[in-house]
Amino acid sequence: SATPNLSEGALADYETALEANPIVKIAADNGAILLNGSDPVNEWVDEQGARDPGLVPYKEQPQVSRDDYVFNANDSFWMAHATEFLTGDYSPLHGRQETARSPRTRENATVLDDTTASGASGEDGVFSLDELADASLDNVGYTARELREAVVERCGSTAEVTVPPFESEDEEVDGLPGATVDISQACGVLAEWDGVYDLDSKGAALWREFMSRFEYSDLLDAGVLWATPFDPTKPLSTPNGLAPVVAGGQADLILENLARAVQALDAAGFDPDVELGEIQFSLRNGEKIPIHGGGTFDGTTNIVSSSKSWSIRDPKLVESKRESITNHSPLMRVDGESGYPITYGTSFLMALAYGENGPQAKVFLTYGNTEDRNSELYTAVTERFSKKNWRTVAFTPEAVKKDATNTITVKG
């Protein structure tokens, strides 16, 4: 990718600013590099071999080639494989090395590296086209994979949890009241849930609300969520283990956050056992299309979420007023509908295999094949994605001709 080629002095100044300047730190936490444009030390350096002036040359960029697998799930280049890491004297603008990975990255690595007979790649440990397609939408959440059983064990001995009022940081968003919350049903729901984010999954929304009470930084190291800290030599398996109860009679944050999850769902009008397909949807022409998949705190391979900028430019959606239902929750109320209105994430998805008879592929273009809101194709592909009904790609001229629905002759 195109990465600015900064001098050693510029990089040293940036590292200093990252520690001393909170604005630079906030930018970095949101995936941006903030430099002082008035300081000539930050001029981009021209170097032979670069694609364009001021960029890092190709030979100096992180690169890896393997015959089993490589992957990236919006983390840095460092962990492109579960057990073999890409290290070197690379610019930090390419990403950081030896840092904790997101739950989504850890789930991708877990799925790809499992070559046992029960893994996604089957008995031979090698992905077929269908196995690869199924794995990309298996919708297992990493945080639930690692923590659900321990949370169930923790909540199983407690029927009620008393929580203090939770004040909202935003005056336009409601907080949650102080109350004694019955968590027995919620605990039972999590005990029965398999950790999957499919349409009929009961427990997925509850777990999401539970996890959303934590900060993103809590996902990356030991503290209020994890017991064992991150180890850069074991980035797939650490941090791990559920944080223990704090001694001294302090409130158990795990149980308190589960109670908050029950409160949040109740505020949106849902029970703890609500099916994901009822609460998570895409609004297309005012129609609710149920959507499977998970978000950042869920840690699924299939990522779906909501954007403040409404990535899907559906007029009905853009005109709708969006309201957060409660603080520290992705729940929203849009056009009278409460839940998780999905607007971005998995968009173009392709599973591809090269065989003796040429390439074979399955695809989704989840946002749709046309901007014509009056066309049946406007919602057709989103509905296909909802049902995990892949479309087979036509590669050969014969297959394209057979699949054609219309022919247009263009004359110049």
GIUR-V653285 format. One record per residue. N is the residue number from 0. PSI is psi as a letter, one per 20 degrees, with the letter a starting at -180 (999 if undefined). OMEGA is omega in whole degrees, 0 to 359 (none if undefined). Layout:
n->N psi->PSI omega->OMEGA
n->N psi->PSI omega->OMEGA
//
This chain:
n->0 psi->r omega->181
n->1 psi->o omega->181
n->2 psi->p omega->178
n->3 psi->p omega->179
n->4 psi->n omega->182
n->5 psi->q omega->178
n->6 psi->r omega->177
n->7 psi->h omega->179
n->8 psi->g omega->179
n->9 psi->g omega->179
n->10 psi->h omega->178
n->11 psi->g omega->178
n->12 psi->h omega->180
n->13 psi->g omega->179
n->14 psi->h omega->177
n->15 psi->g omega->180
n->16 psi->h omega->180
n->17 psi->h omega->179
n->18 psi->h omega->189
n->19 psi->h omega->186
n->20 psi->o omega->183
n->21 psi->h omega->180
n->22 psi->g omega->177
n->23 psi->h omega->179
n->24 psi->g omega->179
n->25 psi->g omega->178
n->26 psi->g omega->180
n->27 psi->h omega->179
n->28 psi->h omega->179
n->29 psi->j omega->173
n->30 psi->j omega->181
n->31 psi->q omega->176
n->32 psi->o omega->182
n->33 psi->o omega->180
n->34 psi->q omega->177
n->35 psi->o omega->183
n->36 psi->i omega->180
n->37 psi->i omega->181
n->38 psi->o omega->183
n->39 psi->i omega->178
n->40 psi->h omega->182
n->41 psi->j omega->174
n->42 psi->q omega->177
n->43 psi->p omega->187
n->44 psi->p omega->175
n->45 psi->p omega->180
n->46 psi->q omega->181
n->47 psi->p omega->179
n->48 psi->i omega->179
n->49 psi->q omega->179
n->50 psi->g omega->178
n->51 psi->q omega->179
n->52 psi->p omega->176
n->53 psi->j omega->180
n->54 psi->q omega->176
n->55 psi->p omega->178
n->56 psi->q omega->183
n->57 psi->g omega->185
n->58 psi->i omega->181
n->59 psi->j omega->179
n->60 psi->q omega->177
n->61 psi->p omega->181
n->62 psi->q omega->177
n->63 psi->q omega->177
n->64 psi->p omega->182
n->65 psi->r omega->178
n->66 psi->j omega->174
n->67 psi->f omega->176
n->68 psi->q omega->165
n->69 psi->q omega->181
n->70 psi->r omega->170
n->71 psi->p omega->180
n->72 psi->l omega->178
n->73 psi->k omega->167
n->74 psi->a omega->180
n->75 psi->r omega->183
n->76 psi->i omega->193
n->77 psi->g omega->184
n->78 psi->m omega->176
n->79 psi->j omega->179
n->80 psi->q omega->186
n->81 psi->h omega->187
n->82 psi->i omega->179
n->83 psi->p omega->189
n->84 psi->q omega->181
n->85 psi->o omega->183
n->86 psi->q omega->179
n->87 psi->r omega->181
n->88 psi->m omega->182
n->89 psi->q omega->176
n->90 psi->p omega->177
n->91 psi->i omega->177
n->92 psi->i omega->173
n->93 psi->i omega->184
n->94 psi->r omega->184
n->95 psi->q omega->175
n->96 psi->q omega->176
n->97 psi->l omega->176
n->98 psi->q omega->183
n->99 psi->q omega->181
n->100 psi->q omega->178
n->101 psi->q omega->175
n->102 psi->h omega->180
n->103 psi->g omega->177
n->104 psi->g omega->181
n->105 psi->h omega->177
n->106 psi->g omega->177
n->107 psi->g omega->180
n->108 psi->h omega->179
n->109 psi->g omega->181
n->110 psi->g omega->184
n->111 psi->h omega->186
n->112 psi->i omega->181
n->113 psi->o omega->180
n->114 psi->j omega->176
n->115 psi->r omega->182
n->116 psi->h omega->181
n->117 psi->i omega->181
n->118 psi->r omega->184
n->119 psi->h omega->182
n->120 psi->j omega->173
n->121 psi->a omega->187
n->122 psi->h omega->182
n->123 psi->i omega->179
n->124 psi->j omega->180
n->125 psi->p omega->184
n->126 psi->p omega->165
n->127 psi->r omega->179
n->128 psi->g omega->182
n->129 psi->h omega->179
n->130 psi->h omega->179
n->131 psi->g omega->178
n->132 psi->g omega->180
n->133 psi->g omega->182
n->134 psi->h omega->182
n->135 psi->h omega->180
n->136 psi->k omega->180
n->137 psi->h omega->169
n->138 psi->k omega->172
n->139 psi->p omega->179
n->140 psi->p omega->185
n->141 psi->g omega->182
n->142 psi->h omega->176
n->143 psi->h omega->178
n->144 psi->g omega->186
n->145 psi->h omega->191
n->146 psi->i omega->189
n->147 psi->g omega->183
n->148 psi->h omega->180
n->149 psi->h omega->177
n->150 psi->g omega->178
n->151 psi->g omega->177
n->152 psi->h omega->181
n->153 psi->g omega->186
n->154 psi->i omega->184
n->155 psi->h omega->182
n->156 psi->j omega->182
n->157 psi->p omega->181
n->158 psi->h omega->184
n->159 psi->q omega->178
n->160 psi->p omega->177
n->161 psi->p omega->181
n->162 psi->q omega->177
n->163 psi->r omega->176
n->164 psi->q omega->177
n->165 psi->o omega->184
n->166 psi->p omega->178
n->167 psi->q omega->176
n->168 psi->i omega->181
n->169 psi->p omega->183
n->170 psi->i omega->179
n->171 psi->i omega->181
n->172 psi->p omega->181
n->173 psi->q omega->171
n->174 psi->b omega->177
n->175 psi->q omega->184
n->176 psi->q omega->169
n->177 psi->p omega->184
n->178 psi->r omega->168
n->179 psi->o omega->189
n->180 psi->p omega->175
n->181 psi->o omega->181
n->182 psi->j omega->184
n->183 psi->g omega->179
n->184 psi->g omega->180
n->185 psi->g omega->180
n->186 psi->h omega->178
n->187 psi->h omega->178
n->188 psi->g omega->180
n->189 psi->h omega->178
n->190 psi->h omega->182
n->191 psi->i omega->184
n->192 psi->q omega->182
n->193 psi->j omega->179
n->194 psi->j omega->183
n->195 psi->q omega->181
n->196 psi->l omega->175
n->197 psi->r omega->185
n->198 psi->h omega->183
n->199 psi->j omega->183
n->200 psi->p omega->175
n->201 psi->o omega->184
n->202 psi->h omega->181
n->203 psi->g omega->180
n->204 psi->h omega->178
n->205 psi->g omega->179
n->206 psi->h omega->179
n->207 psi->g omega->179
n->208 psi->h omega->176
n->209 psi->g omega->182
n->210 psi->h omega->182
n->211 psi->i omega->177
n->212 psi->i omega->179
n->213 psi->r omega->173
n->214 psi->q omega->179
n->215 psi->h omega->179
n->216 psi->h omega->178
n->217 psi->h omega->180
n->218 psi->i omega->193
n->219 psi->i omega->182
n->220 psi->r omega->179
n->221 psi->q omega->181
n->222 psi->c omega->183
n->223 psi->i omega->181
n->224 psi->g omega->183
n->225 psi->q omega->178
n->226 psi->g omega->183
n->227 psi->p omega->184
n->228 psi->r omega->176
n->229 psi->p omega->177
n->230 psi->o omega->183
n->231 psi->i omega->175
n->232 psi->i omega->180
n->233 psi->m omega->186
n->234 psi->h omega->179
n->235 psi->h omega->186
n->236 psi->i omega->179
n->237 psi->q omega->357
n->238 psi->r omega->180
n->239 psi->r omega->178
n->240 psi->q omega->180
n->241 psi->p omega->179
n->242 psi->p omega->182
n->243 psi->r omega->175
n->244 psi->p omega->180
n->245 psi->p omega->180
n->246 psi->r omega->176
n->247 psi->j omega->176
n->248 psi->j omega->178
n->249 psi->q omega->181
n->250 psi->q omega->177
n->251 psi->o omega->185
n->252 psi->h omega->179
n->253 psi->g omega->180
n->254 psi->h omega->179
n->255 psi->g omega->180
n->256 psi->h omega->174
n->257 psi->g omega->176
n->258 psi->g omega->177
n->259 psi->h omega->178
n->260 psi->g omega->177
n->261 psi->g omega->179
n->262 psi->g omega->182
n->263 psi->g omega->178
n->264 psi->g omega->179
n->265 psi->h omega->179
n->266 psi->h omega->179
n->267 psi->i omega->178
n->268 psi->k omega->183
n->269 psi->q omega->174
n->270 psi->r omega->179
n->271 psi->h omega->182
n->272 psi->k omega->179
n->273 psi->p omega->176
n->274 psi->q omega->183
n->275 psi->h omega->181
n->276 psi->i omega->177
n->277 psi->h omega->188
n->278 psi->i omega->182
n->279 psi->p omega->190
n->280 psi->r omega->170
n->281 psi->p omega->178
n->282 psi->o omega->180
n->283 psi->o omega->185
n->284 psi->k omega->180
n->285 psi->i omega->179
n->286 psi->p omega->177
n->287 psi->o omega->176
n->288 psi->o omega->182
n->289 psi->p omega->184
n->290 psi->p omega->175
n->291 psi->r omega->178
n->292 psi->r omega->185
n->293 psi->r omega->182
n->294 psi->a omega->186
n->295 psi->g omega->183
n->296 psi->i omega->178
n->297 psi->g omega->179
n->298 psi->l omega->177
n->299 psi->q omega->173
n->300 psi->h omega->180
n->301 psi->o omega->187
n->302 psi->p omega->175
n->303 psi->q omega->183
n->304 psi->a omega->179
n->305 psi->q omega->179
n->306 psi->p omega->177
n->307 psi->h omega->181
n->308 psi->j omega->180
n->309 psi->m omega->181
n->310 psi->h omega->175
n->311 psi->o omega->185
n->312 psi->l omega->175
n->313 psi->p omega->183
n->314 psi->g omega->180
n->315 psi->h omega->180
n->316 psi->g omega->181
n->317 psi->h omega->182
n->318 psi->i omega->184
n->319 psi->q omega->175
n->320 psi->p omega->180
n->321 psi->p omega->181
n->322 psi->p omega->172
n->323 psi->p omega->184
n->324 psi->h omega->177
n->325 psi->r omega->182
n->326 psi->q omega->179
n->327 psi->k omega->179
n->328 psi->p omega->175
n->329 psi->i omega->179
n->330 psi->p omega->180
n->331 psi->r omega->173
n->332 psi->o omega->183
n->333 psi->p omega->177
n->334 psi->k omega->178
n->335 psi->i omega->181
n->336 psi->p omega->178
n->337 psi->q omega->177
n->338 psi->b omega->179
n->339 psi->n omega->179
n->340 psi->o omega->186
n->341 psi->p omega->181
n->342 psi->i omega->177
n->343 psi->r omega->182
n->344 psi->c omega->176
n->345 psi->p omega->185
n->346 psi->e omega->171
n->347 psi->p omega->183
n->348 psi->p omega->181
n->349 psi->p omega->169
n->350 psi->p omega->189
n->351 psi->p omega->176
n->352 psi->p omega->174
n->353 psi->p omega->182
n->354 psi->a omega->181
n->355 psi->h omega->181
n->356 psi->k omega->179
n->357 psi->a omega->183
n->358 psi->q omega->172
n->359 psi->p omega->183
n->360 psi->q omega->172
n->361 psi->q omega->185
n->362 psi->r omega->164
n->363 psi->q omega->163
n->364 psi->n omega->197
n->365 psi->h omega->182
n->366 psi->i omega->179
n->367 psi->r omega->184
n->368 psi->i omega->182
n->369 psi->q omega->174
n->370 psi->i omega->179
n->371 psi->o omega->184
n->372 psi->i omega->179
n->373 psi->i omega->181
n->374 psi->q omega->177
n->375 psi->i omega->178
n->376 psi->i omega->183
n->377 psi->h omega->180
n->378 psi->i omega->189
n->379 psi->g omega->184
n->380 psi->h omega->175
n->381 psi->h omega->177
n->382 psi->h omega->176
n->383 psi->g omega->180
n->384 psi->g omega->179
n->385 psi->h omega->182
n->386 psi->j omega->185
n->387 psi->k omega->182
n->388 psi->n omega->184
n->389 psi->q omega->173
n->390 psi->p omega->178
n->391 psi->p omega->182
n->392 psi->p omega->175
n->393 psi->o omega->184
n->394 psi->g omega->186
n->395 psi->q omega->177
n->396 psi->h omega->180
n->397 psi->g omega->180
n->398 psi->h omega->178
n->399 psi->g omega->180
n->400 psi->g omega->180
n->401 psi->h omega->184
n->402 psi->i omega->185
n->403 psi->p omega->176
n->404 psi->i omega->182
n->405 psi->q omega->177
n->406 psi->p omega->180
n->407 psi->p omega->178
n->408 psi->p omega->181
n->409 psi->p omega->179
n->410 psi->p omega->181
n->411 psi->999 omega->none
//
